[in-house]
Amino acid sequence: MGTLPTVAIVGRPNVGKSALFNRLVQRRIAIVHDQPGVTRDRLVAECNAGLRSFTVVDTGGIGGGSSDERFEERVRSEADLAMDMADVILFVTDAKDGVTPVDQMLAKELRKTRKPIIVAVNKIDHERHADAEADFSSLGFPDLVAISAAHGRGIPELLERVQHELPPERGEPGEQTGPPADRPLRLAIVGRPNVGKSSLINAILQDQRTIVSDVPGTTRDAVDVPYERSGKKFLLIDTAGIRPRGKHNTSVEVFSVMRSEKSIERADVCALLIDAVDGVTAQDKKIAGLIQKNEKPCIVVVNKLDLVKPPTKVRDFLNGVLGQIRTNLFFLSYAPIDILSAETRENLDRLFNSIEKIETHSQRVIGTGQLNRLLQTAMEQHPPPLKGQRRLKILYATQLTPAEGTPVPIPAFLLFVNHPELLNDEYRRYLEAKVRDHAGFYGLPVLFRLRSRREE
């Protein structure tokens, strides 16, 4: 299933954004004031009311700032967040206050997004306030809905408008309509903010023989960059777009993870950037988990080699970073590690050598007879553990045929077993290692799909 469409709630302080957020997600998630360290699930939640579910983001609970921070800066920051991630924007206003200068300023910024904008005129708690809705037509948005987030008034109408404005369900964004063989390989450059994603894209494009203009992707910050190297076509998915404004670091982290997940889903191969100086952070691990969840080929790219000084200590320093990767990102153990500098372009070729090797290994097929002998030998050498009085038995196995035209097919195997629940994670990793010993599958996850079948 693809990433859900995103609806951002924006507006000036104290207009009822958090109350509307709680109403839409149908549970109370207390967001009292802006503060560092607010966790993601207190900012982002799923709304399941209506025909299609969508993700709701309360920008009012994101970020922070000092008391003397200029309103203009906060307004622009909030508009930027909506621009970067939202498919639909809910612009919340306060009927009791009427149209304020800050509302007008925010409307001006939001108009630049060219995205569907619904003005939710909040605090219409009584019939006598209903006429206040008309005042907000001066903001220039034709879609206005009178609501009371506190009492639920107008929420069904608001949800109906949102459903109407959600983008149509479709296949992969950026999909080409030509023959599958002509589709470029989609390489997603993912990582936390300021790890060097844009620098890596720029370094890669210096090698480009045929310069092609950027093609806007599904969101403002996700830019698809066509690129050709030695006759091989790529589509570089550049997820670098949000930059911290003031003290909005929490929001940057939240949105970068959401943005990365969308890019990861679209990718054929993911390049996960790690900062050589900072090492592996909690957010690196979170993004790596998204790669694992989406079962994507991966290369871990340790960037900023040029900042590791003095040169005599580079090896010791990088060994420490490699140890962090293997320890903290153990679930991506299949991913090769390339160390480079986007700034100086040192070792840049290694990234594309790894991609080429991943492509080659993705075409490998293990014959059915060979696969069954391999698995049976593995089980004889190290029998699966007993669970109660039962033990896992693999009755038959075969490699699944990938969809036609898949640029980088993932090696997936269908195992007919006596009881699927008997295959635990540890033994799954053991069998995966045996398959890798035989076929390599460099940079690729190895997937086991289980099907129950009784012994005959």
N, C-alpha and C positions, 0 to 999 in steps of 0.2 A: 504494500500500500504506500502511496506517495505521501509526501509531507502535506499536512492540512494547510489550507489557505489561512492567511493571517489577517486579523482585524485589529488595528491599533486604536486605542482610546486616547485622544489628545485633548488638551484644553488647559486653560490657566488654572492656577491653584484654587482649591475650594469650590469647584463647580459641581462636584459629585462624581468624578471619574472612578474612584475606588468603589463607590456605592453601585455604580452601573456595572463595573467589573464583577462585583459579587453577585449582582442580580443575574447577569448573563451566564456565569458559570454555576449558578444555583447553589452556591455555598459561600459562607463568610470567610474571606481571607483578609485578615486585618492588615491594612497598610496605613499606618498612622501618619508617618512623616518620612521624608527622604533621609536615608542614613546609609553609611557604608556597610557592606557585607550583607545586604538584603539578598536572601536566597532566591534562586530562579523560580521555584514553584510558588513563591509569593508574588511574582510579577507576571507569570505566564500560566494560563490554564486553558482547558479545552471546553468549548461550548457545544453541547450535543442537542440543543433545542432546534428543531427544524429538520428539513430534509438532508442537509449536509452539515457535518461537524466542521468547526473551524477553531483555530487558535486565537485566543484573546490576549492582548498585551496591554497592560495598564502602564502607560508611560508616566503617569503621575506618581507611581511608586518607584521610579527608577532614578538613580543618580542622587544628586544633592547639590550643595553649594553654600557658600557663606551668605549671611543675611544681606550683605551689601552687593551681591552679584547682580549685574544689570539684568533687568527683565528681558531686554532685547536678546541677550545671549541665551537665556533660558528658553525663550520662545523659539529661536533658531535651532537650538539643540533638540528640542522636542519635535520640531518639524523634520529635522534631519532623521531622527529615529523612525518616524512614520514613513518618510521617503524611502529609507533603506530597506524596510522589511514588509510593510503592509501591502496587502492586496486591496483592502478597503479601509478607509479612515473614518472613525466616528469622532466628530468634532463636537465636544460637549460644551454647552454654554449654560448660563444661569439666568432663568427667566426673571427672577426677582431683581437682579442687578441690571438687566438690559444689556445692550451692546456696549462693551467697554473698549478703550483704546488698545488694550492688550488683545482682546478678541480680534480686532481689526488687523493688528500686526500679525497675529498667528494665521488669520485667514489669508493674508497676502503671501506668507511663506508656504502655506499648504497648497495654495493654488498652483504653485510651481511644480508640485509633484505629478500633476496630470493623472491622478488616481481618483477612483470614485470616492467622493466625500459626502457623508451624510451628517447634517447638523442635528444633533440631539439637544433640543431645548429642554433642559432639565428643570426640576423643581416646579413643574406645573401640578401642584398638589391639590388645587381646587379649580372648579369651573371658572372662577373669577380671574384666574391667571391665564386662561386659555388664549386670550387675545394677544398675550405677550409674544407668542410664537411669530406673529407677523413682523415684529420689529427686526427679527434676525434675518429677514430676506435681504436686508441691506448688505450682508456679508458677501452676497454674490453667489451663493450656492442654492440651486433650485430644490434640492432634496432636504426638506426640514421635517422633523418628527417631534411632536410635543410629548414629553415623557415625565414621569416621576420615578426616578430610580429607587427612592425610598419606599414607595407604595406599589410599584409595579405597573403603574399606569402607562399605557402606550408602548410597553415592551413588546407585545406581540407584533404590533405594527412596525416597530424598529427592526425586529428580527426578520420580518418579511422583506423589508427593504435591503437588509444585509444579504439575505439569501439571493435576492435578485442581482446584486452587484458582485457576488463572488465570481472569480474567473471560472470559465467552463472547465470541467474535468477533461483532461486530455492526456496524450502520451508524453513522452519525454520532451521538455522544453528544448528548443533549438534543434529538434530532429530534422534532418534533411529528407527530402522527398525522393531523392534519387535512389539507385540500386544500393543495397546494403554495403557492397564492396567499396562504394564511393564515400561512405560516411567516415569522417575523420575520427580518430581516436580522441575521446574526451578525457583530458587530464585536468583534474581538480587540484589546484594549489590551495591547501587548507592549513590553518594554524591560527593561533591566538593573535590578537592585535600586536603590531610592531615586531613581528618575528621575521619580517623580510619578504612577505609574499609579493608585494609590488616590485620590490627590487629584483626578485628572481624572474618575474615576468619580463621586466625590462632587460635583464641580462640575456634571457632567452631570445628576445626579439632582435637583439643586435646581430644574431646569426642569420636572421631571416633573409632569404633571397628574394621572395615575393612578398612585399609589404602589402597587407590588406587592412582596411579600416576596421576599427572596433565595431562589433555588432552588439547592440544592447541586449541583455538577457532578460529574464523574467522580472528582475528587480534592478533598481538603479545601481546597486553596488556589485551585482554579479554580472560581470562583463565577459562575454565570450570573444576570445581573440583567435581568429584563424591564423594558423602558423604552418609552414611547410619546411621540412628539414630532410635533405637528401631524398626528395621525392615522396616522403611520407607526410600525410596530412594529419594535423592535430587541431583540436579545438581546446585552447587553454581557458579553463574556467577560473577567472580571477575573482576571488571573493574579498579582496581588499577594498573597503569602501568607508566603513565607519572609522572615524578618528576621534579620540577623546576631546571633549570640549570642557574646559574647566575641570570639575571634579566628577564628571559623569562616568567614572570608570566601571561601576557596577553594570550600568546599562550597556556599555561597550562589550563586556564579557557575555552578558545574556544574549545580545543580538548576534555576536560573532558565532556563538554556538548554534543558534537557529539558522543563521546564514550558511554556516559550514554544512549543516545537515542537508539542506536543500542541494548544495553543490555536490556533496558526497553521493546523494541518491542518483544524480545525473551522470556521475563519472564512470568511465571504464577503468581508470587507474587513478588512485589518490596519491599525491605527494604531501606527506605530513611534515611541516616544517617545525624544527626544534631549534631554539636559540642555543648556540654553543656555550655562551657565557652563563645564561640563566639555568641551563639544564632543563630537566623535565618538571613541569609545574602541574598543579591540579587541573588546570584548564586544558593543558596538552593531553592529559589522560582522558578527560571528558570527550575531547574531539576524537581521540584514538578509539574510544569506545563506540562512537558513532560509525566509524569505519568498520569496526568488527560487526556491529549490529546490522549494517547494510551489506555485509559479506563482500567487501570490495578488495581487489588487488591493491597493494600498498607499498610505497617506498618511504622510509623515514629519512628525511633530509635534514642533516645537522648543518645549519647555516651560520654565517658570521665567523668562519674560520679565521678571517683576517683580524679579528679582535682578540684572538688567543695569543698572548705574548708572555714572555719572550719565546722565540721559536724553539729554543732548546727544551722547553717544557710542554710543547704542543702535544707530543705523544702521551705523556702522563696525564695531561689535562683531558684529552679526548677519551682516553681509556676510562676516565671517571664518568664522562658523559655517556659513553657506550654502556657502562655498567648500569647507570640509571635507567637507560632505555630498556635494557633487557630485564631489569627488575620491575620497573613500574609499568612498562608496556608489554608485559609477558604474553598477554593475549594476542599481540601482534608479532609473535615470534617468527612468523613466516615472512615478515617484511624485511628486505635488505636495508642496510643503513649506508647512505652516501653522505660524505662530509665535503662541504663546498663553501665557497664564498660568492654570494650573488654580487657583492660589491666589486670584487676584483675578477669575477668569473672563473676563479680557480676551481678545477675539477668539475666544471659544468657538464662536460661530456659524459661524466659518469652517470648522471641522471638519465640521459637518453640511452646509454648502454643498458642500464637496468630495465628501462621500459621495453627495449627491444628483446631482452632476455625473457621478461615476463610474457610478452606476446608469443615468443617461441615455445615456452613451456606450456602456455595455455592450450596449445594445439595437440599436446601429447594425450594419447589414449592408451589405457591399459586394457588388453584383451580380457574377455570375460573369464576364460579358463585360467589365465595367468593371475587375475585379480583374486579369484576364489582360492587358488593355491597359496597366494601370498597371505591372505587373511587367515586361512586355516593354519598355516605354519606359525604365524604370529600368535594365534590363540593357543597352540600347543606349547610354544616357548614360554608364554606367560598367560596362563588361563585367566579368564575374567573372574572377578570376585563373586563369591556366593552372596545372595541376598535372601535370607531365610534359608529355604531348602532349594532355591532355584539359582541357575547359572545361565548367563547369556549364551545363546547359540546363534551363529550366523548360518542360515540354511542355504542362502544363495546371494550373490552380489553381482552387480553390473554397473558400468559407468553410464551415466545418463547422457543423452545427446543434447547439446546446447541448441538454443534457438538459432535458426538460420540467419547468417549475417552478423552474429555477435562478434565484435572486434576482439574482445578478450574473454573468451568463455571461461567460466569458473569450473574447475574439476569437481563434479558432484557424483556421488555414488549412491545407488539405491540398494539398501541392505534389507533382505527378508530375514527377520529374526523371530525367535519364539516369543519374547516379551520385550518390546521396545524400552520399557521403563528400567530394564536391567543394565542398560548402557549408561554408565555414569561419566562425568566429565573427564576424570582421570584416565579411564580406559579408552574413551574416545580419543584423547590426545595421544595415547600409546598407539592406537591403530593408525591415526593420522601420520605419526612419525614413521611408521613402517611403510605406509604408502609413499611418503616423501623420499624415504631412503631408496625406494625403487624408481620413482619417476621424477623426483626433483620438485616440480611445481613451484619454481622460484617466484617469490613475491605473491603467491596466490593462496587464498584460503582453500582448504580441502573440506568439502561438505559431505556429510553422511545423512541421507534421508532414509528413515526407518519405516518399514512396513511389517506389520504382524502377519505371521503365517504359521499355522500349526505344522508340527512335524508329521510326516506321513509314515 
